Amino acid sequence: MSATFDGRSGRQGRLSRWLLGRRPKEAAGDGGREALLLAAAAAGLPLAPAAHPADGYRCSCVRVGCPTPARHPVSFAWQTQCSTDRAQIERWARHQPEANFITATGMVHDVLDVPLQAGREALERLLVSGVEVGPVAESDDGRMLFFTLTRGTPEDEDEWWPCELDCHPETMDEHPGLRWHCRGSYVLVPPARLPGDGRGVRWLRGPEHPLPEPLTLLETLTDACARHVGTAAGRPGTAWPLQR
């Protein structure tokens, strides 16, 4: 590639500026947050309240040493609580003004979750190739989230794997660094705040973009992940095991 993605020069720089120009506008204050949440719900993403950062790096939940601060649902019943109802989202947003929100995957949509640099490379390739990408979010914890249609629940359950397994063991080397969030999982939905100064999750391409079939993105994403982890290991082309 001719340059880095961060806007310094070349094709990737042009793509970066294009994405920034098309990034969903986030109005200041709680009104902007609520509008973005309602837009996600209107696009069919089921939402539920989540924890949020407290005192810098702590989690708002009462769990001592929370392993996923500000990244988990508030209720253990989040799968049944998740809703796209406008009135319900408005009540949650107004009564819990600090809360993040999660969206449950495997109902309407899945999420392909990849390392940030691999995601940026893949996103450029997909857009340049004219592939319909759909909504994409970027997280300051070093991940990029590609929202897709769900694989659903096939009649033959052998053709479906739960999110906890990520993929069949025999295909792990083919999916380095990739996590496929499907039934039984969730991700933070923008706008969300992460522990630390100014860190969060934001849309690069908003929920107004139609959800694509996941298999149309998978080859490009896994190829970018393989290059990313191989370079990080100092062994180009070497794949690491799938992140869990």
Backbone as CSV, one residue per row, in Angstrom:
resi,resn,N_x,N_y,N_z,CA_x,CA_y,CA_z,C_x,C_y,C_z
1,MET,0.842,-1.193,0.000,0.000,0.000,0.000,0.876,1.241,0.000
2,SER,0.331,2.371,-0.485,1.162,3.529,-0.712,1.439,4.345,0.526
3,ALA,0.670,4.155,1.611,0.889,4.986,2.798,0.125,4.418,3.956
4,THR,0.269,5.058,5.121,-0.459,4.622,6.293,-1.882,5.144,6.235
5,PHE,-2.743,4.593,7.150,-4.166,4.909,7.117,-4.471,6.226,7.818
6,ASP,-3.484,6.797,8.527,-3.802,7.895,9.437,-3.870,9.255,8.766
7,GLY,-3.912,9.299,7.450,-4.154,10.556,6.781,-2.910,11.298,6.380
8,ARG,-1.724,10.683,6.467,-0.516,11.415,6.131,-0.379,11.637,4.639
9,SER,-0.597,10.616,3.815,-0.512,10.793,2.368,-1.003,9.537,1.677
10,GLY,-1.176,9.648,0.345,-1.465,8.466,-0.454,-2.903,8.018,-0.375
11,ARG,-3.133,6.829,-0.972,-4.488,6.312,-1.114,-5.164,6.114,0.225
12,GLN,-4.443,5.543,1.209,-5.063,5.312,2.511,-5.400,6.628,3.181
13,GLY,-4.530,7.641,2.993,-4.834,8.943,3.564,-6.110,9.512,2.985
14,ARG,-6.313,9.354,1.680,-7.544,9.839,1.054,-8.760,9.104,1.591
15,LEU,-8.603,7.789,1.796,-9.715,7.015,2.343,-10.032,7.460,3.759
16,SER,-8.974,7.720,4.545,-9.179,8.173,5.920,-9.973,9.470,5.949
17,ARG,-9.607,10.417,5.069,-10.325,11.686,5.031,-11.762,11.479,4.569
18,TRP,-11.965,10.550,3.602,-13.313,10.247,3.123,-14.180,9.699,4.250
19,LEU,-13.593,8.775,5.036,-14.344,8.194,6.148,-14.694,9.250,7.184
20,LEU,-13.711,10.108,7.497,-13.973,11.153,8.481,-15.093,12.062,8.001
21,GLY,-15.110,12.342,6.695,-16.145,13.200,6.144,-17.515,12.571,6.208
22,ARG,-17.583,11.233,6.165,-18.857,10.533,6.168,-19.229,9.993,7.540
23,ARG,-18.353,10.196,8.537,-18.636,9.672,9.869,-19.909,10.303,10.406
24,PRO,-20.801,9.517,11.020,-22.050,10.077,11.539,-21.785,11.234,12.486
25,LYS,-22.563,12.304,12.330,-22.358,13.480,13.162,-22.846,13.195,14.566
26,GLU,-21.994,13.483,15.548,-22.351,13.266,16.942,-22.586,14.623,17.580
27,ALA,-23.851,14.975,17.764,-24.172,16.260,18.367,-23.701,16.298,19.801
28,ALA,-23.432,17.493,20.279,-22.931,17.635,21.642,-24.026,17.291,22.644
29,GLY,-23.591,16.776,23.795,-24.503,16.547,24.891,-25.297,15.263,24.764
30,ASP,-26.217,15.075,25.743,-26.992,13.852,25.810,-27.924,13.687,24.618
31,GLY,-28.348,14.816,24.004,-29.228,14.716,22.856,-28.577,13.970,21.718
32,GLY,-27.272,14.210,21.496,-26.562,13.501,20.445,-26.439,12.029,20.752
33,ARG,-26.178,11.701,21.997,-26.089,10.296,22.411,-27.413,9.596,22.171
34,GLU,-28.489,10.218,22.603,-29.808,9.594,22.463,-30.173,9.416,20.995
35,ALA,-29.846,10.400,20.166,-30.167,10.307,18.739,-29.422,9.149,18.091
36,LEU,-28.164,8.941,18.461,-27.396,7.843,17.891,-27.928,6.492,18.364
37,LEU,-28.332,6.409,19.619,-28.908,5.163,20.120,-30.231,4.858,19.423
38,LEU,-31.047,5.890,19.228,-32.322,5.685,18.546,-32.108,5.283,17.089
39,ALA,-31.073,5.833,16.465,-30.766,5.458,15.082,-30.364,3.989,14.997
40,ALA,-29.578,3.531,15.982,-29.177,2.123,16.008,-30.396,1.224,16.203
41,ALA,-31.280,1.613,17.129,-32.485,0.819,17.370,-33.392,0.818,16.146
42,ALA,-33.508,1.973,15.464,-34.346,2.059,14.269,-33.813,1.170,13.152
43,ALA,-32.486,0.933,13.160,-31.880,0.052,12.163,-32.045,-1.422,12.523
44,GLY,-32.682,-1.682,13.683,-32.952,-3.062,14.077,-31.976,-3.656,15.058
45,LEU,-31.041,-2.854,15.584,-30.074,-3.382,16.547,-30.698,-3.379,17.936
46,PRO,-30.907,-4.537,18.544,-31.524,-4.578,19.877,-30.544,-4.102,20.943
47,LEU,-30.971,-3.159,21.790,-30.093,-2.506,22.749,-30.510,-2.807,24.189
48,ALA,-29.540,-2.706,25.094,-29.789,-2.792,26.535,-28.715,-1.978,27.253
49,PRO,-29.045,-1.426,28.427,-28.063,-0.609,29.156,-26.858,-1.429,29.593
50,ALA,-25.705,-0.749,29.639,-24.446,-1.382,30.046,-23.759,-0.507,31.083
51,ALA,-22.731,-1.060,31.691,-21.938,-0.321,32.666,-21.200,0.826,31.978
52,HIS,-20.618,1.709,32.775,-19.883,2.851,32.242,-18.671,3.121,33.131
53,PRO,-17.716,3.911,32.648,-16.534,4.199,33.465,-16.908,5.026,34.690
54,ALA,-16.197,4.785,35.771,-16.393,5.541,37.011,-15.020,5.873,37.593
55,ASP,-14.834,7.120,37.968,-13.566,7.555,38.560,-12.371,7.147,37.700
56,GLY,-12.468,7.435,36.440,-11.332,7.186,35.553,-11.300,5.791,34.974
57,TYR,-10.725,4.851,35.761,-10.488,3.515,35.208,-11.350,2.431,35.845
58,ARG,-12.194,2.801,36.809,-13.049,1.800,37.434,-14.335,1.613,36.635
59,CYS,-15.062,0.542,36.990,-16.347,0.258,36.372,-17.464,0.709,37.305
60,SER,-18.581,1.103,36.721,-19.721,1.548,37.527,-20.402,0.409,38.272
61,CYS,-20.107,-0.840,37.917,-20.715,-1.968,38.615,-20.061,-2.153,39.986
62,VAL,-20.666,-2.985,40.816,-20.178,-3.151,42.185,-19.151,-4.272,42.292
63,ARG,-18.844,-4.927,41.202,-17.917,-6.050,41.237,-16.491,-5.566,41.472
64,VAL,-15.837,-6.123,42.474,-14.447,-5.760,42.762,-13.540,-6.360,41.687
65,GLY,-12.703,-5.529,41.096,-11.800,-6.012,40.055,-12.527,-6.466,38.810
66,CYS,-13.566,-5.741,38.404,-14.340,-6.103,37.204,-13.395,-6.356,36.033
67,PRO,-13.477,-7.532,35.385,-12.540,-7.856,34.315,-12.824,-7.126,33.001
68,THR,-14.048,-6.620,32.838,-14.403,-5.899,31.609,-15.082,-4.580,31.971
69,PRO,-14.352,-3.654,32.596,-14.973,-2.410,33.067,-15.611,-1.612,31.930
70,ALA,-16.869,-1.238,32.170,-17.651,-0.409,31.239,-17.956,-1.107,29.926
71,ARG,-17.792,-2.424,29.869,-17.997,-3.157,28.613,-19.053,-4.252,28.721
72,HIS,-19.791,-4.312,29.809,-20.734,-5.417,30.008,-22.132,-4.894,30.326
73,PRO,-23.176,-5.713,30.099,-24.545,-5.284,30.400,-24.741,-5.072,31.901
74,VAL,-25.744,-4.274,32.223,-26.091,-4.046,33.622,-26.858,-5.241,34.174
75,SER,-27.761,-5.789,33.379,-28.637,-6.867,33.839,-28.155,-8.222,33.342
76,PHE,-28.293,-9.242,34.202,-27.999,-10.611,33.771,-29.011,-11.083,32.726
77,ALA,-30.156,-10.413,32.663,-31.214,-10.791,31.715,-31.124,-9.966,30.432
78,TRP,-29.917,-9.559,30.055,-29.756,-8.652,28.921,-30.309,-9.225,27.620
79,GLN,-30.253,-10.556,27.459,-30.707,-11.133,26.185,-32.214,-10.956,25.986
80,THR,-32.983,-11.044,27.073,-34.421,-10.826,26.966,-34.777,-9.349,27.137
81,GLN,-33.898,-8.594,27.764,-34.142,-7.169,27.989,-33.930,-6.344,26.726
82,CYS,-33.035,-6.778,25.859,-32.683,-6.000,24.669,-33.925,-5.625,23.866
83,SER,-33.937,-4.384,23.395,-35.132,-3.871,22.731,-34.755,-2.901,21.616
84,THR,-35.651,-2.785,20.639,-35.534,-1.745,19.618,-36.666,-0.725,19.766
85,ASP,-37.455,-0.847,20.826,-38.597,0.036,21.031,-38.129,1.457,21.348
86,ARG,-38.574,2.411,20.558,-38.113,3.794,20.704,-38.389,4.349,22.106
87,ALA,-39.597,4.143,22.610,-39.950,4.683,23.926,-39.075,4.082,25.024
88,GLN,-38.796,2.795,24.918,-37.946,2.142,25.919,-36.515,2.681,25.864
89,ILE,-35.975,2.849,24.659,-34.620,3.387,24.515,-34.553,4.790,25.090
90,GLU,-35.571,5.597,24.827,-35.600,6.962,25.361,-35.619,6.946,26.890
91,ARG,-36.431,6.064,27.469,-36.486,5.987,28.944,-35.129,5.597,29.506
92,TRP,-34.507,4.552,28.940,-33.195,4.143,29.426,-32.175,5.271,29.300
93,ALA,-32.143,5.910,28.138,-31.138,6.948,27.886,-31.304,8.127,28.843
94,ARG,-32.541,8.480,29.153,-32.789,9.645,30.004,-32.657,9.328,31.488
95,HIS,-33.030,8.100,31.879,-32.942,7.731,33.296,-31.547,7.237,33.672
96,GLN,-30.742,6.840,32.675,-29.373,6.378,32.937,-28.414,7.160,32.030
97,PRO,-28.242,8.450,32.308,-27.495,9.322,31.392,-26.019,8.981,31.252
98,GLU,-25.457,8.214,32.177,-24.043,7.841,32.093,-23.841,6.478,31.427
99,ALA,-24.910,5.733,31.259,-24.781,4.337,30.828,-24.284,4.212,29.399
100,ASN,-23.421,3.214,29.185,-23.171,2.721,27.843,-24.328,1.816,27.448
101,PHE,-24.353,1.383,26.188,-25.350,0.422,25.735,-24.653,-0.687,24.958
102,ILE,-25.183,-1.899,25.127,-24.722,-3.022,24.313,-25.805,-3.369,23.306
103,THR,-25.401,-4.044,22.238,-26.369,-4.621,21.314,-26.135,-6.123,21.255
104,ALA,-27.212,-6.869,21.404,-27.126,-8.329,21.417,-26.984,-8.842,19.987
105,THR,-25.985,-9.685,19.768,-25.772,-10.259,18.443,-26.497,-11.601,18.315
106,GLY,-26.638,-12.044,17.054,-27.283,-13.328,16.808,-28.790,-13.266,16.737
107,MET,-29.371,-12.084,16.904,-30.814,-11.911,16.759,-31.125,-11.351,15.367
108,VAL,-30.600,-10.157,15.113,-30.761,-9.502,13.825,-29.423,-9.416,13.092
109,HIS,-28.379,-9.223,13.869,-27.066,-8.987,13.285,-25.989,-9.767,14.023
110,ASP,-24.881,-9.996,13.338,-23.655,-10.487,13.943,-22.621,-9.369,13.872
111,VAL,-21.488,-9.570,14.526,-20.389,-8.609,14.449,-19.084,-9.368,14.257
112,LEU,-18.328,-8.962,13.240,-16.980,-9.477,13.015,-16.020,-8.485,13.647
113,ASP,-15.316,-8.939,14.668,-14.514,-8.109,15.562,-13.041,-8.422,15.297
114,VAL,-12.280,-7.428,14.806,-10.904,-7.671,14.370,-9.968,-6.635,14.971
115,PRO,-8.644,-6.926,14.998,-7.687,-5.919,15.442,-7.788,-4.658,14.590
116,LEU,-7.581,-3.511,15.220,-7.828,-2.228,14.566,-7.053,-2.057,13.263
117,GLN,-5.754,-2.315,13.278,-4.964,-2.095,12.070,-5.387,-3.040,10.944
118,ALA,-5.682,-4.280,11.298,-6.177,-5.217,10.286,-7.521,-4.754,9.748
119,GLY,-8.376,-4.239,10.627,-9.678,-3.751,10.198,-9.564,-2.571,9.258
120,ARG,-8.641,-1.666,9.546,-8.456,-0.503,8.670,-7.987,-0.933,7.280
121,GLU,-7.047,-1.871,7.254,-6.569,-2.376,5.970,-7.703,-3.044,5.196
122,ALA,-8.467,-3.892,5.895,-9.564,-4.610,5.236,-10.644,-3.644,4.762
123,LEU,-10.955,-2.633,5.569,-11.994,-1.680,5.198,-11.626,-0.957,3.913
124,GLU,-10.382,-0.546,3.796,-9.958,0.112,2.566,-10.123,-0.809,1.360
125,ARG,-9.657,-2.041,1.498,-9.731,-2.979,0.378,-11.179,-3.227,-0.031
126,LEU,-12.054,-3.369,0.962,-13.459,-3.640,0.669,-14.119,-2.460,-0.050
127,LEU,-13.850,-1.249,0.439,-14.463,-0.075,-0.172,-13.933,0.167,-1.580
128,VAL,-12.621,0.005,-1.749,-12.027,0.190,-3.071,-12.581,-0.843,-4.056
129,SER,-12.882,-2.041,-3.549,-13.412,-3.111,-4.408,-14.903,-2.963,-4.679
130,GLY,-15.538,-1.993,-4.030,-16.962,-1.783,-4.247,-17.857,-2.726,-3.474
131,VAL,-17.325,-3.389,-2.451,-18.128,-4.306,-1.639,-19.008,-3.499,-0.683
132,GLU,-20.254,-3.901,-0.535,-21.153,-3.261,0.433,-20.717,-3.665,1.833
133,VAL,-20.199,-2.719,2.586,-19.586,-3.035,3.878,-20.582,-2.995,5.018
134,GLY,-21.468,-2.022,5.073,-22.392,-1.912,6.188,-21.813,-1.089,7.323
135,PRO,-22.468,-1.089,8.495,-21.990,-0.302,9.624,-20.641,-0.819,10.134
136,VAL,-19.780,0.123,10.535,-18.468,-0.219,11.086,-18.197,0.710,12.263
137,ALA,-17.757,0.144,13.377,-17.394,0.936,14.556,-15.934,0.714,14.897
138,GLU,-15.338,1.741,15.486,-13.934,1.690,15.901,-13.859,1.908,17.404
139,SER,-13.078,1.069,18.082,-12.953,1.142,19.530,-11.528,1.512,19.919
140,ASP,-11.404,2.378,20.907,-10.077,2.802,21.362,-9.343,1.732,22.161
141,ASP,-9.942,0.556,22.323,-9.190,-0.551,22.908,-8.538,-1.406,21.824
142,GLY,-8.482,-0.860,20.596,-7.714,-1.505,19.537,-8.466,-2.503,18.688
143,ARG,-9.791,-2.327,18.580,-10.593,-3.249,17.787,-11.463,-2.482,16.801
144,MET,-11.841,-3.158,15.708,-12.795,-2.621,14.754,-13.917,-3.629,14.599
145,LEU,-15.143,-3.126,14.565,-16.332,-3.964,14.565,-17.090,-3.789,13.255
146,PHE,-17.254,-4.893,12.518,-18.003,-4.899,11.269,-19.363,-5.544,11.534
147,PHE,-20.435,-4.779,11.388,-21.783,-5.263,11.652,-22.342,-5.908,10.381
148,THR,-22.877,-7.120,10.514,-23.390,-7.871,9.368,-24.745,-8.480,9.715
149,LEU,-25.406,-9.019,8.718,-26.587,-9.836,8.985,-26.191,-11.038,9.831
150,THR,-27.117,-11.554,10.611,-26.804,-12.732,11.407,-26.841,-13.995,10.552
151,ARG,-26.066,-14.975,10.979,-26.115,-16.286,10.329,-27.385,-17.019,10.720
152,GLY,-28.041,-16.543,11.766,-29.284,-17.160,12.193,-29.056,-18.493,12.883
153,THR,-30.088,-19.294,12.878,-30.040,-20.616,13.496,-30.389,-21.654,12.444
154,PRO,-29.402,-22.211,11.783,-29.699,-23.190,10.730,-30.466,-24.385,11.267
155,GLU,-31.206,-25.053,10.382,-31.948,-26.246,10.795,-30.986,-27.308,11.327
156,ASP,-29.815,-27.390,10.706,-28.802,-28.332,11.159,-27.878,-27.610,12.122
157,GLU,-28.039,-27.880,13.425,-27.253,-27.163,14.427,-25.757,-27.414,14.297
158,ASP,-25.346,-28.476,13.590,-23.926,-28.697,13.367,-23.317,-27.609,12.495
159,GLU,-24.167,-26.874,11.776,-23.677,-25.813,10.906,-23.569,-24.476,11.635
160,TRP,-23.791,-24.452,12.927,-23.758,-23.219,13.717,-22.860,-23.436,14.926
161,TRP,-22.059,-22.437,15.291,-21.262,-22.551,16.508,-21.573,-21.383,17.431
162,PRO,-21.596,-21.593,18.743,-21.847,-20.491,19.664,-20.649,-19.569,19.712
163,CYS,-20.898,-18.331,20.109,-19.843,-17.335,20.069,-18.660,-17.705,20.957
164,GLU,-18.919,-18.419,22.052,-17.834,-18.749,22.963,-16.737,-19.573,22.279
165,LEU,-17.087,-20.307,21.234,-16.110,-21.142,20.537,-15.421,-20.396,19.399
166,ASP,-16.038,-19.295,18.964,-15.515,-18.463,17.882,-15.494,-19.172,16.534
167,CYS,-14.992,-20.381,16.451,-15.010,-21.130,15.205,-14.723,-22.583,15.535
168,HIS,-14.937,-23.452,14.568,-14.588,-24.840,14.786,-13.072,-24.952,14.981
169,PRO,-12.610,-25.827,15.864,-11.172,-25.912,16.150,-10.303,-26.099,14.913
170,GLU,-10.795,-26.851,13.950,-9.966,-27.115,12.776,-9.783,-25.889,11.885
171,THR,-10.572,-24.828,12.127,-10.430,-23.625,11.305,-9.761,-22.477,12.048
172,MET,-9.254,-22.723,13.251,-8.708,-21.632,14.058,-7.578,-20.895,13.361
173,ASP,-6.684,-21.625,12.709,-5.560,-20.969,12.051,-5.995,-20.113,10.868
174,GLU,-7.207,-20.328,10.390,-7.699,-19.559,9.259,-8.359,-18.253,9.692
175,HIS,-8.530,-18.059,11.002,-9.227,-16.875,11.496,-8.417,-16.169,12.587
176,PRO,-7.144,-15.858,12.349,-6.316,-15.249,13.404,-6.809,-13.855,13.769
177,GLY,-6.940,-13.636,15.062,-7.311,-12.318,15.536,-8.765,-11.948,15.358
178,LEU,-9.567,-12.823,14.791,-10.966,-12.527,14.501,-11.875,-13.176,15.522
179,ARG,-12.849,-12.420,15.988,-13.917,-13.001,16.797,-15.239,-12.733,16.105
180,TRP,-16.027,-13.772,15.952,-17.337,-13.657,15.310,-18.382,-13.656,16.422
181,HIS,-18.960,-12.491,16.686,-20.006,-12.379,17.710,-21.333,-12.787,17.085
182,CYS,-21.885,-13.873,17.567,-23.174,-14.330,17.063,-24.083,-14.598,18.258
183,ARG,-24.869,-15.670,18.200,-25.867,-15.901,19.243,-25.203,-16.031,20.614
184,GLY,-25.765,-15.327,21.604,-25.249,-15.409,22.967,-24.160,-14.408,23.277
185,SER,-23.881,-13.478,22.359,-22.828,-12.497,22.610,-23.385,-11.081,22.442
186,TYR,-22.518,-10.101,22.663,-22.904,-8.701,22.538,-21.654,-7.871,22.304
187,VAL,-21.849,-6.648,21.824,-20.775,-5.670,21.714,-21.313,-4.329,22.172
188,LEU,-20.413,-3.428,22.560,-20.825,-2.065,22.847,-21.274,-1.399,21.548
189,VAL,-22.341,-0.621,21.633,-22.816,0.115,20.471,-22.460,1.588,20.665
190,PRO,-21.955,2.255,19.637,-21.635,3.689,19.771,-22.902,4.518,20.012
191,PRO,-22.729,5.644,20.725,-21.487,6.094,21.344,-21.303,5.437,22.705
192,ALA,-20.103,4.975,23.003,-19.813,4.356,24.289,-18.494,4.906,24.810
193,ARG,-18.380,4.976,26.140,-17.152,5.462,26.773,-16.402,4.296,27.399
194,LEU,-15.085,4.306,27.247,-14.221,3.308,27.856,-13.411,3.956,28.976
195,PRO,-12.927,3.150,29.919,-12.095,3.723,30.975,-10.870,4.441,30.398
196,GLY,-10.531,5.567,30.997,-9.387,6.348,30.534,-9.836,7.633,29.873
197,ASP,-8.916,8.544,29.709,-9.220,9.876,29.192,-9.667,9.855,27.733
198,GLY,-10.915,10.241,27.479,-11.407,10.413,26.120,-11.493,9.158,25.280
199,ARG,-11.440,7.980,25.890,-11.484,6.737,25.119,-12.932,6.292,24.936
200,GLY,-13.207,5.678,23.779,-14.571,5.265,23.547,-14.729,4.392,22.326
201,VAL,-15.992,4.208,21.930,-16.356,3.448,20.738,-17.219,4.371,19.890
202,ARG,-16.876,4.501,18.599,-17.575,5.439,17.728,-17.856,4.798,16.371
203,TRP,-18.834,5.319,15.696,-19.139,4.851,14.349,-18.157,5.427,13.338
204,LEU,-17.640,4.586,12.462,-16.977,5.049,11.250,-17.992,5.109,10.115
205,ARG,-18.858,4.117,10.068,-19.989,4.060,9.138,-21.206,3.707,9.985
206,GLY,-22.194,4.562,9.946,-23.305,4.429,10.872,-24.305,3.345,10.532
207,PRO,-25.296,3.154,11.409,-26.279,2.066,11.236,-27.258,2.307,10.101
208,GLU,-27.163,3.464,9.450,-28.018,3.685,8.279,-27.578,2.845,7.084
209,HIS,-26.358,2.312,7.126,-25.888,1.454,6.048,-26.497,0.057,6.201
210,PRO,-27.016,-0.528,5.126,-27.630,-1.871,5.219,-26.616,-2.918,5.691
211,LEU,-27.113,-3.869,6.460,-26.253,-4.951,6.938,-25.912,-5.895,5.786
212,PRO,-24.616,-6.193,5.580,-24.243,-7.114,4.509,-24.227,-8.558,4.997
213,GLU,-24.161,-9.480,4.075,-23.928,-10.881,4.417,-22.507,-11.020,4.973
214,PRO,-22.314,-11.718,6.090,-20.975,-11.795,6.680,-19.943,-12.444,5.779
215,LEU,-20.353,-13.426,4.971,-19.379,-14.131,4.148,-18.798,-13.252,3.046
216,THR,-19.461,-12.129,2.732,-18.903,-11.228,1.729,-17.710,-10.451,2.270
217,LEU,-17.574,-10.388,3.591,-16.467,-9.660,4.224,-15.392,-10.588,4.778
218,LEU,-15.764,-11.833,5.034,-14.929,-12.708,5.849,-13.544,-12.956,5.260
219,GLU,-13.463,-13.228,3.954,-12.165,-13.549,3.367,-11.200,-12.372,3.478
220,THR,-11.682,-11.171,3.185,-10.827,-9.991,3.272,-10.399,-9.734,4.712
221,LEU,-11.314,-9.897,5.657,-10.983,-9.664,7.060,-9.966,-10.679,7.577
222,THR,-10.165,-11.947,7.272,-9.232,-12.960,7.777,-7.864,-12.811,7.126
223,ASP,-7.842,-12.420,5.850,-6.573,-12.198,5.165,-5.810,-11.045,5.810
224,ALA,-6.512,-9.955,6.128,-5.873,-8.811,6.786,-5.406,-9.183,8.188
225,CYS,-6.199,-9.983,8.904,-5.808,-10.420,10.247,-4.544,-11.275,10.193
226,ALA,-4.456,-12.160,9.211,-3.282,-13.028,9.086,-2.023,-12.197,8.863
227,ARG,-2.125,-11.171,8.008,-0.966,-10.307,7.776,-0.627,-9.508,9.016
228,HIS,-1.660,-9.044,9.715,-1.449,-8.216,10.901,-0.736,-8.990,12.002
229,VAL,-1.237,-10.178,12.338,-0.622,-10.926,13.436,0.736,-11.473,13.023
230,GLY,0.904,-11.806,11.746,2.200,-12.277,11.287,3.251,-11.201,11.389
231,THR,2.894,-9.967,11.016,3.825,-8.843,11.114,4.137,-8.526,12.560
232,ALA,3.122,-8.582,13.413,3.335,-8.303,14.833,4.270,-9.318,15.468
233,ALA,4.235,-10.547,14.970,5.102,-11.588,15.513,6.497,-11.551,14.892
234,GLY,6.673,-10.688,13.897,7.965,-10.629,13.224,8.154,-11.727,12.211
235,ARG,7.057,-12.416,11.870,7.127,-13.511,10.909,6.012,-13.307,9.892
236,PRO,6.251,-12.502,8.843,5.192,-12.215,7.871,4.508,-13.487,7.389
237,GLY,3.166,-13.423,7.404,2.383,-14.557,6.920,2.112,-15.614,7.972
238,THR,2.685,-15.457,9.182,2.448,-16.429,10.242,1.170,-16.074,10.978
239,ALA,0.321,-17.035,11.202,-0.956,-16.784,11.873,-0.873,-17.194,13.334
240,TRP,-1.433,-16.353,14.207,-1.565,-16.707,15.614,-2.924,-17.330,15.823
241,PRO,-3.105,-18.013,16.979,-4.432,-18.583,17.265,-5.477,-17.490,17.402
242,LEU,-6.717,-17.869,17.214,-7.833,-16.960,17.311,-7.928,-16.343,18.689
243,GLN,-8.209,-15.054,18.768,-8.423,-14.386,20.062,-9.772,-14.788,20.605
244,ARG,-9.811,-15.038,21.893,-11.067,-15.465,22.535,-11.583,-14.395,23.472
